[in-house]
Amino acid sequence: SSGIKQSTGMRDNKELHLWNKNENHDPFDLSSVKSSDEHLREFWAYFMKHGLAILSGVPADLDLTKLHCDILGVGPMKTSVFDNIDIVKAKDSPNNFAYSTDALPLHSDLPYYFEPPAVQFFACLKSNVTGGESFWVDSFSAAHEVKTERPDYLTYSQKFQCSTDMIRLAPAE
């Protein structure tokens, strides 16, 4: 993959590492990250460069607020319609794919929100089903690939007006 400089909000003026499905993202071990400021910096540096970092060894009974704020140094947490932590569990009559046991279709999380989270954490704390493999996509890499290989798609997509309605996660202050 190549490096690219791009204005990306939280990752502004940083060299991004574009990646694709062939790249392996080795996990960072929670005990290492907890025990060393250097390992914590490495975790966040990797996250800032790749837009993704995997943390292994997280016990299912760990208080997630403690993980986010105390261990990883993220904070303050912003309360939203999901509260501070949204625990996603399968429901009998789900109103959303996320709360079902069905495979999730390809999607982007919360791109239509007025103030989407700057950082999202996902954890599989308990599962009694087989499968459930996840994969991640680097949207910057995908956009770069479209721009390089099919610039006509970008021209075509600019001809259509899209809704700019946004959903607020929390009341405006």
C-alpha positions in Angstrom: 0.0 0.0 0.0 1.0 3.6 -0.5 1.1 6.5 1.9 -1.0 9.5 1.1 -1.4 12.9 2.7 -5.1 13.9 3.0 -7.1 16.2 5.2 -9.3 13.9 7.3 -10.5 15.7 10.3 -9.2 13.8 13.3 -6.3 12.4 11.2 -5.6 15.8 9.7 -2.1 16.4 8.3 -1.0 12.9 9.1 0.4 10.4 6.6 -2.3 7.8 6.1 -1.5 4.2 5.3 -4.0 3.0 2.7 -4.7 -0.7 3.1 -6.9 -3.4 1.6 -8.3 -6.8 2.4 -4.8 -8.4 2.0 -3.3 -6.5 4.9 -3.2 -8.2 8.3 -3.8 -6.0 11.3 -2.0 -7.7 14.2 -3.8 -7.2 17.5 -2.4 -5.2 20.4 -2.6 -7.1 23.7 -4.6 -5.3 26.4 -2.1 -6.3 29.2 0.8 -4.8 27.2 -1.1 -1.6 26.4 -2.1 -1.3 30.1 1.4 -1.8 31.4 3.4 0.6 29.2 2.9 4.1 28.0 5.1 3.2 25.1 2.7 0.4 24.0 -0.3 2.7 24.5 1.4 5.3 22.2 2.1 2.5 19.7 -1.6 1.5 19.8 -2.8 5.0 19.1 -0.2 5.7 16.5 -1.3 2.6 14.6 -4.9 3.7 14.9 -4.2 7.2 13.7 -2.2 5.9 10.7 -4.5 3.1 9.7 -7.9 4.2 11.1 -8.2 0.8 12.8 -6.5 -1.0 15.7 -7.4 -4.3 17.2 -7.1 -4.9 20.9 -7.0 -8.6 22.1 -7.2 -10.0 25.6 -10.2 -7.9 26.8 -12.1 -9.9 29.4 -15.8 -10.1 28.9 -16.5 -8.7 32.4 -14.3 -5.6 32.0 -16.2 -2.4 32.6 -16.1 -0.8 29.1 -16.2 2.7 30.4 -13.0 1.9 32.4 -11.4 0.4 29.2 -12.2 3.5 27.2 -11.4 6.3 29.7 -9.0 4.9 32.2 -6.9 2.4 30.2 -7.0 3.8 26.6 -7.2 7.4 27.7 -10.2 8.3 25.6 -12.5 10.9 27.0 -14.5 12.6 28.0 -17.2 10.3 26.6 -20.0 12.0 24.9 -23.5 10.9 25.8 -25.7 10.1 22.8 -29.0 8.4 22.1 -26.9 5.2 22.7 -25.9 6.5 26.1 -22.2 6.2 26.9 -21.8 2.6 25.9 -24.2 0.8 23.5 -24.3 -2.9 24.4 -25.5 -4.6 21.3 -27.2 -7.9 22.0 -29.5 -10.1 19.9 -33.2 -9.5 20.5 -36.2 -11.6 19.8 -37.9 -9.0 17.5 -35.1 -6.7 16.4 -35.8 -3.4 14.6 -32.2 -3.3 13.3 -29.8 -5.9 11.8 -27.4 -5.1 14.6 -29.7 -6.6 17.1 -30.3 -9.8 15.2 -28.3 -13.0 14.8 -28.3 -12.5 11.0 -25.1 -11.7 9.2 -24.8 -7.9 8.7 -24.8 -6.7 5.2 -22.0 -4.3 4.0 -22.5 -1.0 5.7 -20.9 2.1 7.1 -21.7 3.0 10.7 -23.4 6.3 11.4 -22.2 8.3 8.3 -25.5 10.2 8.3 -25.3 11.5 11.8 -24.6 15.3 12.3 -21.8 14.5 14.8 -20.7 10.9 14.3 -18.4 9.5 16.9 -14.7 10.3 16.3 -13.8 6.8 17.6 -15.9 3.7 17.7 -15.0 0.6 19.7 -16.4 -2.9 18.9 -16.0 -5.9 21.1 -17.5 -9.4 20.9 -17.9 -10.1 24.5 -19.9 -13.3 24.3 -21.1 -15.5 21.4 -22.6 -18.9 21.2 -22.7 -19.1 17.4 -20.1 -20.3 15.0 -18.9 -17.9 12.2 -19.4 -14.2 12.7 -16.2 -13.3 11.0 -15.7 -9.5 10.5 -13.8 -7.6 8.0 -13.0 -3.9 7.8 -12.6 -1.7 4.8 -10.4 1.4 4.5 -12.8 4.0 2.9 -9.8 6.2 2.0 -8.2 3.3 0.1 -11.6 2.5 -1.7 -12.1 6.2 -2.7 -8.5 6.4 -3.9 -9.0 3.2 -6.0 -12.2 4.5 -7.6 -10.5 7.9 -8.3 -7.5 6.1 -9.9 -9.2 3.2 -11.7 -12.7 4.6 -12.6 -12.7 8.5 -12.3 -15.8 8.4 -14.5 -17.7 6.9 -11.5 -16.9 10.0 -9.5 -18.1 12.3 -12.3 -21.2 10.2 -12.6 -21.9 10.3 -8.9 -21.6 14.1 -8.8 -24.6 14.5 -11.1 -27.0 13.3 -8.5 -28.3 15.4 -5.6 -28.2 13.5 -2.3 -30.1 14.3 0.9 -28.1 16.2 3.4 -30.5 15.4 6.3 -28.5 14.6 9.3 -29.6 12.9 12.5 -28.4 14.4 15.8 -27.1 11.9 18.4 -27.6 14.4 21.2 -29.4 17.7 21.6 -27.7 20.7 20.2 -26.0 22.8 22.9 
